[in-house]
Amino acid sequence: MGCHSKSANAPLSINSFLKLFSLLLLSFPFLAQADELNGSNTAWILTSTALVLFMTLPGLALFYGGLVGKKNVLSVLMQCFAIAGIASILWLVIGYSIAFDEGNPYFGGMGKFLFSGITESSLAGDIPESLFALFQMTFAIITPALIIGGFAERTKFSAVLLFSALWIVLVYAPVTHWVWGGGWLQQMGLLDFAGGTVVHITAGVAALVAAIMIGPRRQFGKAATTPHNMTMTVTGAGMLWVGWFGFNGGSALAANGDAAMAMLVTHISAATGAITWMFYEWIKFGKPTALGTVTGMVAGLGTITPASGYVGPAGALVMGFVAGIVCFNAVIIIKQKWKIDDSLDVFPVHGVGGIIGTLMAAVFASTELGIFSGQGFSKESITTIGEQFGVQAIGVASTFIYTAIVTYILFKIVSLMTNGLRVDQDEETQGLDIIDHEERGYEL
């Protein structure tokens, strides 16, 4: 007892001090070095990565698959799976380096070629760089997969694959560098939290260019082109809604209040977009449809994406409402007035949604709108909605123009390489499932 009592009153030893200091670091993580791996952030981005891949496979594949005719359902599923594989390989080889390696304001360098320098111990912020690269890979997968909705049911499988590969390298990766990789739009202070310009405008514009260049389906405007399986489409839409939590919430790159708020506003905008579209359609055409409701939901999601890290719940409510109204009318204008067969409404939903969301981010990011306030503008030098809106408009216009021009050129090149972009009339009548893959979606 005497020995124990004596040691209890002894001065603090070096080992005891080090143990106490370690406990303090564990208790107060902000005291630790910034370049240490954060386990909670890593766990959340691991989860988000799985959710974003889930958006494409099976979410988008089922959403699109149900919307086409039954003779083309496998072609859409196949295109989504093939693009997932090709995009992954290209992102490893060159895409990630173009997007996120240091280069110039317009194009990244080749320092990350084949993920050079990425090991199990290398970090991007306080998460593994391997995880950051994989998370970004899932964005590179879904963006070209979205485009196939613009030319579904009539385009050669070889043309789809070749175009998607070239487009990822020459459009998606450079625009990603502009906005997220230290490029010129990021330096200007563009607000794009999770991909209004990078994903939705690029995909929407590319789909519009494709629909114009490839031309309408043979039956477009002559007979109804109704979805063959709305159950499949609604199932896929639900998967998209769930997966979008990883898309927007994961873009905080941390398990914190920014991620939680991004998820909250994402959900509010999706819900509002769905209900707005449903009632608008009900009033205009007499009946609410499942197709309209899920399309409104996707419009709400696409619109909130660029703003999700910057706006509050009340702002998201307004953005979802605007998405439902504007995108609804955009679908009617594109299909009925302009007679453009953007088969699965990629541009009027994703393109238009991305545009209005990117622009509205400037408004609802303001901290001076009372209950509609957000988290503030991108830079201290930007002090008004007008100034931020100007930056957003430049981001929208430059992404739109660059994507349109390069997409047009790529389709011209691919057309020469594949002896035309689309199948002939007899093959289109027979369906791409048999023509391209010698399979049928249903043997009933």
Stockholm file with secondary structure:
# STOCKHOLM 1.0

chainA/1-444         MGCHSKSANAPLSINSFLKLFSLLLLSFPFLAQADELNGSNTAWILTSTALVLFMTLPGLALFYGGLVGKKNVLSVLMQCFAIAGIASILWLVIGYSIAFDEGNPYFGGMGKFLFSGITESSLAGDIPESLFALFQMTFAIITPALIIGGFAERTKFSAVLLFSALWIVLVYAPVTHWVWGGGWLQQMGLLDFAGGTVVHITAGVAALVAAIMIGPRRQFGKAATTPHNMTMTVTGAGMLWVGWFGFNGGSALAANGDAAMAMLVTHISAATGAITWMFYEWIKFGKPTALGTVTGMVAGLGTITPASGYVGPAGALVMGFVAGIVCFNAVIIIKQKWKIDDSLDVFPVHGVGGIIGTLMAAVFASTELGIFSGQGFSKESITTIGEQFGVQAIGVASTFIYTAIVTYILFKIVSLMTNGLRVDQDEETQGLDIIDHEERGYEL
#=GR chainA/1-444 SS CHHHHHHHTSCCCHHHHHHHHHHHHHHCGGGSCTTSCCHHHHHHHHHHHHHHHHIIIIIIHHHHHHHSCTTSHHHHHHHHHHHHHHHHHHIIIIIHHHHHSSCCSSSCCSTTGGGTTCCTTCEETTEEHHHHHHHHHHHHHHHHHHHGGGSTTTBCHHHHHHHHHHHIIIIIHHHHHHHHSSCHHHHHTCCCSSCIIIIIIHHHHHHHHHHHHHCCCTTTTTSCCCCSCHHHHHHHHHHHHHHHIIIIIGGGCSSSHHHHHHHHHHHHHHHHHHHHHHHHHHHHHSSCCHHHHHHHHHHHHHHHGGGTTTCCHHHHHHHHHHHHHHHHHHHHIIIIISCCCCTTCHIIIIIHHHHHHHHHHHHHTCSCSGGGCCSCCSSTTCCSHHHHHHHHHHHHHHHHHHHHHHHHHHHHHHHHHTTSSBCCHHHHHHCHHHHHHSCCSCCC
#=GC SS_cons         CHHHHHHHTSCCCHHHHHHHHHHHHHHCGGGSCTTSCCHHHHHHHHHHHHHHHHIIIIIIHHHHHHHSCTTSHHHHHHHHHHHHHHHHHHIIIIIHHHHHSSCCSSSCCSTTGGGTTCCTTCEETTEEHHHHHHHHHHHHHHHHHHHGGGSTTTBCHHHHHHHHHHHIIIIIHHHHHHHHSSCHHHHHTCCCSSCIIIIIIHHHHHHHHHHHHHCCCTTTTTSCCCCSCHHHHHHHHHHHHHHHIIIIIGGGCSSSHHHHHHHHHHHHHHHHHHHHHHHHHHHHHSSCCHHHHHHHHHHHHHHHGGGTTTCCHHHHHHHHHHHHHHHHHHHHIIIIISCCCCTTCHIIIIIHHHHHHHHHHHHHTCSCSGGGCCSCCSSTTCCSHHHHHHHHHHHHHHHHHHHHHHHHHHHHHHHHHTTSSBCCHHHHHHCHHHHHHSCCSCCC
//
